[in-house]
Amino acid sequence: MTQTRAWRNFRRMQDNAALFAALIYTGAVLHAWRVLPGPAERKALFTLAFPGLFLGLTLAAFLTVAPARRWVRRYVLMSFRAGFGQTVGSVLWGLGLLLFAAGFIYLQIAGVAKGGRYPAGVFSGYAAGIGVILAQALQVRALERDPDIRRDIEVAEGDPRA
């Protein structure tokens, strides 16, 4: 049995969203490292350590706390059934939202140069968002193992949906 084209596209979009978010975050950290004032320890604390904690806690919560895991699972399945990640428009919309968040991070970093607050919260918030995106990508794999869902996403060879 093979998976439907729609499911493969959806799974690929989930993976690409996680990768794209991580690349945006990496770029923001590299930019912040050059622009933000202060010692390297402070920069590492606010761009890597605290955000890493938020990413880890968010990911762990959505994968281990039963109500949160069920919510993410239901959301992922609902997104698939709604067609997210299966058309060019939905892919561009999803990646556009990530770019919007990246723009917000870059504006926060630029604000420090004008006397604004140190952008510690924006890094932690974005990292927590990456944790949610990773949880969704991992739930896609979990759904593939569910026999009830597998009936919806697998087709026989030669089926036009393949």
GIPE-V833392 format. One record per pair of residues at least 24 apart in sequence whose ideal C-beta (glycine too) atoms are under 10 Angstrom apart, sorted by sequence separation. I is the first residue (numbers start at 1). J is the second residue. D is the distance in whole Angstrom. If there is no record, write none. Layout:
# GIPE-V833392
i:I j:J d:D
i:I j:J d:D
This chain:
# GIPE-V833392
i:101 j:125 d:9
i:102 j:126 d:8
i:101 j:126 d:6
i:25 j:51 d:8
i:98 j:126 d:9
i:101 j:129 d:7
i:25 j:55 d:9
i:98 j:129 d:9
i:97 j:129 d:10
i:98 j:130 d:10
i:22 j:55 d:10
i:98 j:133 d:9
i:94 j:133 d:10
i:85 j:140 d:10
i:75 j:132 d:10
i:79 j:136 d:8
i:76 j:135 d:9
i:72 j:132 d:8
i:75 j:135 d:10
i:76 j:136 d:5
i:80 j:140 d:8
i:75 j:136 d:7
i:76 j:137 d:9
i:79 j:140 d:10
i:14 j:76 d:8
i:47 j:109 d:10
i:73 j:135 d:10
i:76 j:138 d:9
i:77 j:139 d:9
i:72 j:135 d:5
i:73 j:136 d:9
i:76 j:139 d:5
i:77 j:140 d:9
i:80 j:143 d:8
i:68 j:132 d:10
i:71 j:135 d:10
i:72 j:136 d:6
i:75 j:139 d:8
i:76 j:140 d:6
i:14 j:79 d:9
i:74 j:139 d:9
i:10 j:76 d:9
i:13 j:79 d:9
i:14 j:80 d:9
i:58 j:124 d:10
i:69 j:135 d:8
i:72 j:138 d:9
i:73 j:139 d:5
i:76 j:142 d:9
i:77 j:143 d:6
i:13 j:80 d:10
i:17 j:84 d:10
i:54 j:121 d:10
i:61 j:128 d:10
i:68 j:135 d:8
i:72 j:139 d:5
i:73 j:140 d:10
i:76 j:143 d:7
i:17 j:85 d:8
i:59 j:127 d:10
i:63 j:131 d:9
i:10 j:79 d:8
i:11 j:80 d:9
i:16 j:85 d:8
i:51 j:120 d:9
i:54 j:123 d:9
i:55 j:124 d:9
i:58 j:127 d:8
i:59 j:128 d:9
i:62 j:131 d:7
i:69 j:138 d:10
i:70 j:139 d:10
i:73 j:142 d:7
i:77 j:146 d:9
i:80 j:149 d:9
i:10 j:80 d:5
i:14 j:84 d:9
i:15 j:85 d:10
i:50 j:120 d:7
i:51 j:121 d:10
i:54 j:124 d:4
i:57 j:127 d:10
i:58 j:128 d:4
i:61 j:131 d:8
i:62 j:132 d:6
i:69 j:139 d:8
i:72 j:142 d:9
i:73 j:143 d:7
i:9 j:80 d:10
i:10 j:81 d:10
i:13 j:84 d:7
i:14 j:85 d:7
i:24 j:95 d:10
i:31 j:102 d:10
i:35 j:106 d:9
i:50 j:121 d:9
i:51 j:122 d:9
i:52 j:123 d:10
i:53 j:124 d:8
i:54 j:125 d:8
i:55 j:126 d:9
i:56 j:127 d:9
i:57 j:128 d:8
i:58 j:129 d:8
i:59 j:130 d:8
i:60 j:131 d:8
i:61 j:132 d:10
i:63 j:134 d:9
i:81 j:152 d:9
i:13 j:85 d:3
i:46 j:118 d:7
i:47 j:119 d:9
i:51 j:123 d:5
i:52 j:124 d:9
i:54 j:126 d:9
i:55 j:127 d:4
i:56 j:128 d:10
i:58 j:130 d:8
i:59 j:131 d:4
i:62 j:134 d:9
i:63 j:135 d:6
i:77 j:149 d:7
i:80 j:152 d:9
i:7 j:80 d:7
i:10 j:83 d:9
i:12 j:85 d:7
i:13 j:86 d:8
i:25 j:98 d:10
i:28 j:101 d:9
i:32 j:105 d:8
i:36 j:109 d:7
i:46 j:119 d:8
i:47 j:120 d:8
i:50 j:123 d:7
i:51 j:124 d:5
i:54 j:127 d:5
i:55 j:128 d:6
i:58 j:131 d:3
i:59 j:132 d:8
i:62 j:135 d:4
i:69 j:142 d:9
i:73 j:146 d:9
i:80 j:153 d:8
i:6 j:80 d:8
i:9 j:83 d:10
i:10 j:84 d:7
i:11 j:85 d:8
i:12 j:86 d:10
i:13 j:87 d:10
i:17 j:91 d:9
i:20 j:94 d:9
i:21 j:95 d:9
i:24 j:98 d:6
i:28 j:102 d:7
i:31 j:105 d:8
i:32 j:106 d:9
i:35 j:109 d:5
i:38 j:112 d:10
i:46 j:120 d:4
i:49 j:123 d:10
i:50 j:124 d:5
i:51 j:125 d:8
i:53 j:127 d:8
i:54 j:128 d:4
i:55 j:129 d:9
i:57 j:131 d:7
i:58 j:132 d:6
i:59 j:133 d:9
i:61 j:135 d:8
i:62 j:136 d:8
i:6 j:81 d:10
i:9 j:84 d:10
i:10 j:85 d:4
i:16 j:91 d:8
i:20 j:95 d:6
i:23 j:98 d:9
i:24 j:99 d:7
i:27 j:102 d:7
i:31 j:106 d:7
i:34 j:109 d:9
i:35 j:110 d:7
i:37 j:112 d:7
i:43 j:118 d:10
i:45 j:120 d:8
i:46 j:121 d:9
i:47 j:122 d:10
i:48 j:123 d:8
i:49 j:124 d:10
i:51 j:126 d:7
i:52 j:127 d:7
i:53 j:128 d:9
i:54 j:129 d:9
i:55 j:130 d:6
i:56 j:131 d:7
i:58 j:133 d:10
i:59 j:134 d:5
i:60 j:135 d:9
i:63 j:138 d:7
i:77 j:152 d:9
i:9 j:85 d:6
i:10 j:86 d:6
i:21 j:97 d:10
i:25 j:101 d:9
i:28 j:104 d:10
i:29 j:105 d:9
i:32 j:108 d:9
i:33 j:109 d:10
i:36 j:112 d:6
i:37 j:113 d:9
i:42 j:118 d:8
i:46 j:122 d:10
i:47 j:123 d:5
i:51 j:127 d:3
i:54 j:130 d:9
i:55 j:131 d:4
i:58 j:134 d:9
i:59 j:135 d:6
i:62 j:138 d:9
i:63 j:139 d:8
i:73 j:149 d:9
i:6 j:83 d:8
i:8 j:85 d:10
i:9 j:86 d:5
i:13 j:90 d:8
i:17 j:94 d:6
i:21 j:98 d:5
i:24 j:101 d:7
i:25 j:102 d:8
i:28 j:105 d:5
i:32 j:109 d:5
i:35 j:112 d:7
i:36 j:113 d:9
i:46 j:123 d:6
i:47 j:124 d:9
i:50 j:127 d:8
i:51 j:128 d:8
i:54 j:131 d:7
i:55 j:132 d:9
i:58 j:135 d:7
i:62 j:139 d:8
i:7 j:85 d:10
i:8 j:86 d:9
i:9 j:87 d:8
i:13 j:91 d:6
i:16 j:94 d:9
i:17 j:95 d:7
i:20 j:98 d:6
i:24 j:102 d:4
i:27 j:105 d:9
i:28 j:106 d:7
i:31 j:109 d:6
i:35 j:113 d:6
i:42 j:120 d:9
i:46 j:124 d:8
i:55 j:133 d:10
i:6 j:85 d:9
i:7 j:86 d:9
i:12 j:91 d:9
i:16 j:95 d:8
i:20 j:99 d:9
i:23 j:102 d:9
i:24 j:103 d:10
i:27 j:106 d:9
i:31 j:110 d:9
i:48 j:127 d:9
i:51 j:130 d:9
i:52 j:131 d:10
i:55 j:134 d:8
i:59 j:138 d:8
i:63 j:142 d:9
i:6 j:86 d:5
i:10 j:90 d:9
i:14 j:94 d:9
i:17 j:97 d:9
i:21 j:101 d:8
i:25 j:105 d:8
i:28 j:108 d:9
i:29 j:109 d:10
i:32 j:112 d:9
i:38 j:118 d:8
i:47 j:127 d:9
i:51 j:131 d:10
i:5 j:86 d:8
i:6 j:87 d:10
i:9 j:90 d:9
i:13 j:94 d:7
i:17 j:98 d:7
i:21 j:102 d:9
i:24 j:105 d:8
i:28 j:109 d:7
i:37 j:118 d:8
i:4 j:86 d:10
i:9 j:91 d:8
i:13 j:95 d:9
i:16 j:98 d:10
i:20 j:102 d:9
i:24 j:106 d:10
i:36 j:118 d:7
i:36 j:119 d:8
i:35 j:119 d:10
i:32 j:118 d:10
i:32 j:119 d:7
i:32 j:122 d:10
i:28 j:119 d:9
i:32 j:123 d:8
i:28 j:122 d:9
i:29 j:123 d:8
i:28 j:123 d:7
i:25 j:123 d:8
i:28 j:126 d:7
i:29 j:127 d:10
i:25 j:126 d:6
i:24 j:126 d:8
i:25 j:127 d:7
i:25 j:129 d:9
i:21 j:126 d:8
i:22 j:127 d:10
i:25 j:130 d:6
i:21 j:127 d:9
i:24 j:130 d:9
i:21 j:129 d:7
i:22 j:130 d:6
i:21 j:130 d:5
i:21 j:131 d:10
i:21 j:132 d:10
i:22 j:133 d:9
i:18 j:130 d:7
i:21 j:133 d:5
i:22 j:134 d:9
i:17 j:130 d:10
i:18 j:131 d:10
i:20 j:133 d:9
i:21 j:134 d:9
i:18 j:132 d:10
i:19 j:133 d:9
i:18 j:133 d:5
i:17 j:133 d:5
i:18 j:134 d:5
i:17 j:134 d:9
i:18 j:135 d:9
i:15 j:133 d:10
i:18 j:136 d:8
i:19 j:137 d:9
i:14 j:133 d:8
i:15 j:134 d:10
i:17 j:136 d:8
i:18 j:137 d:5
i:14 j:134 d:9
i:17 j:137 d:7
i:18 j:138 d:9
i:15 j:136 d:10
i:16 j:137 d:9
i:14 j:136 d:6
i:15 j:137 d:6
i:14 j:137 d:4
i:13 j:137 d:9
i:14 j:138 d:9
i:14 j:139 d:9
i:15 j:140 d:8
i:11 j:137 d:8
i:14 j:140 d:5
i:15 j:141 d:10
i:13 j:140 d:9
i:14 j:141 d:9
i:12 j:140 d:10
i:11 j:140 d:5
i:10 j:140 d:7
i:11 j:141 d:8
i:11 j:143 d:9
i:7 j:140 d:9
i:10 j:143 d:10
i:11 j:144 d:8
i:7 j:143 d:9
i:7 j:144 d:8
i:3 j:144 d:8
i:7 j:149 d:9
i:11 j:153 d:9
i:7 j:150 d:10
i:10 j:153 d:9
i:7 j:152 d:8
i:8 j:153 d:9
i:6 j:152 d:10
i:7 j:153 d:4
i:3 j:150 d:9
i:6 j:153 d:8
i:7 j:154 d:8
i:4 j:152 d:8
i:7 j:155 d:9
i:1 j:150 d:8
i:4 j:153 d:6
i:1 j:151 d:10
i:3 j:153 d:5
i:4 j:154 d:7
i:5 j:155 d:9
i:2 j:153 d:10
i:3 j:154 d:6
i:4 j:155 d:5
i:1 j:153 d:10
i:2 j:154 d:7
i:3 j:155 d:7
i:1 j:154 d:4
i:2 j:155 d:6
i:1 j:155 d:7
i:2 j:156 d:8
i:7 j:161 d:9
i:8 j:162 d:9
i:1 j:156 d:6
i:2 j:157 d:6
i:4 j:159 d:8
i:5 j:160 d:9
i:6 j:161 d:7
i:1 j:157 d:8
i:2 j:158 d:10
i:4 j:160 d:10
i:5 j:161 d:6
i:2 j:159 d:8
i:4 j:161 d:5
i:5 j:162 d:7
i:1 j:159 d:10
i:3 j:161 d:9
i:4 j:162 d:7
i:2 j:161 d:9
i:3 j:162 d:8
i:2 j:162 d:5
i:1 j:162 d:9
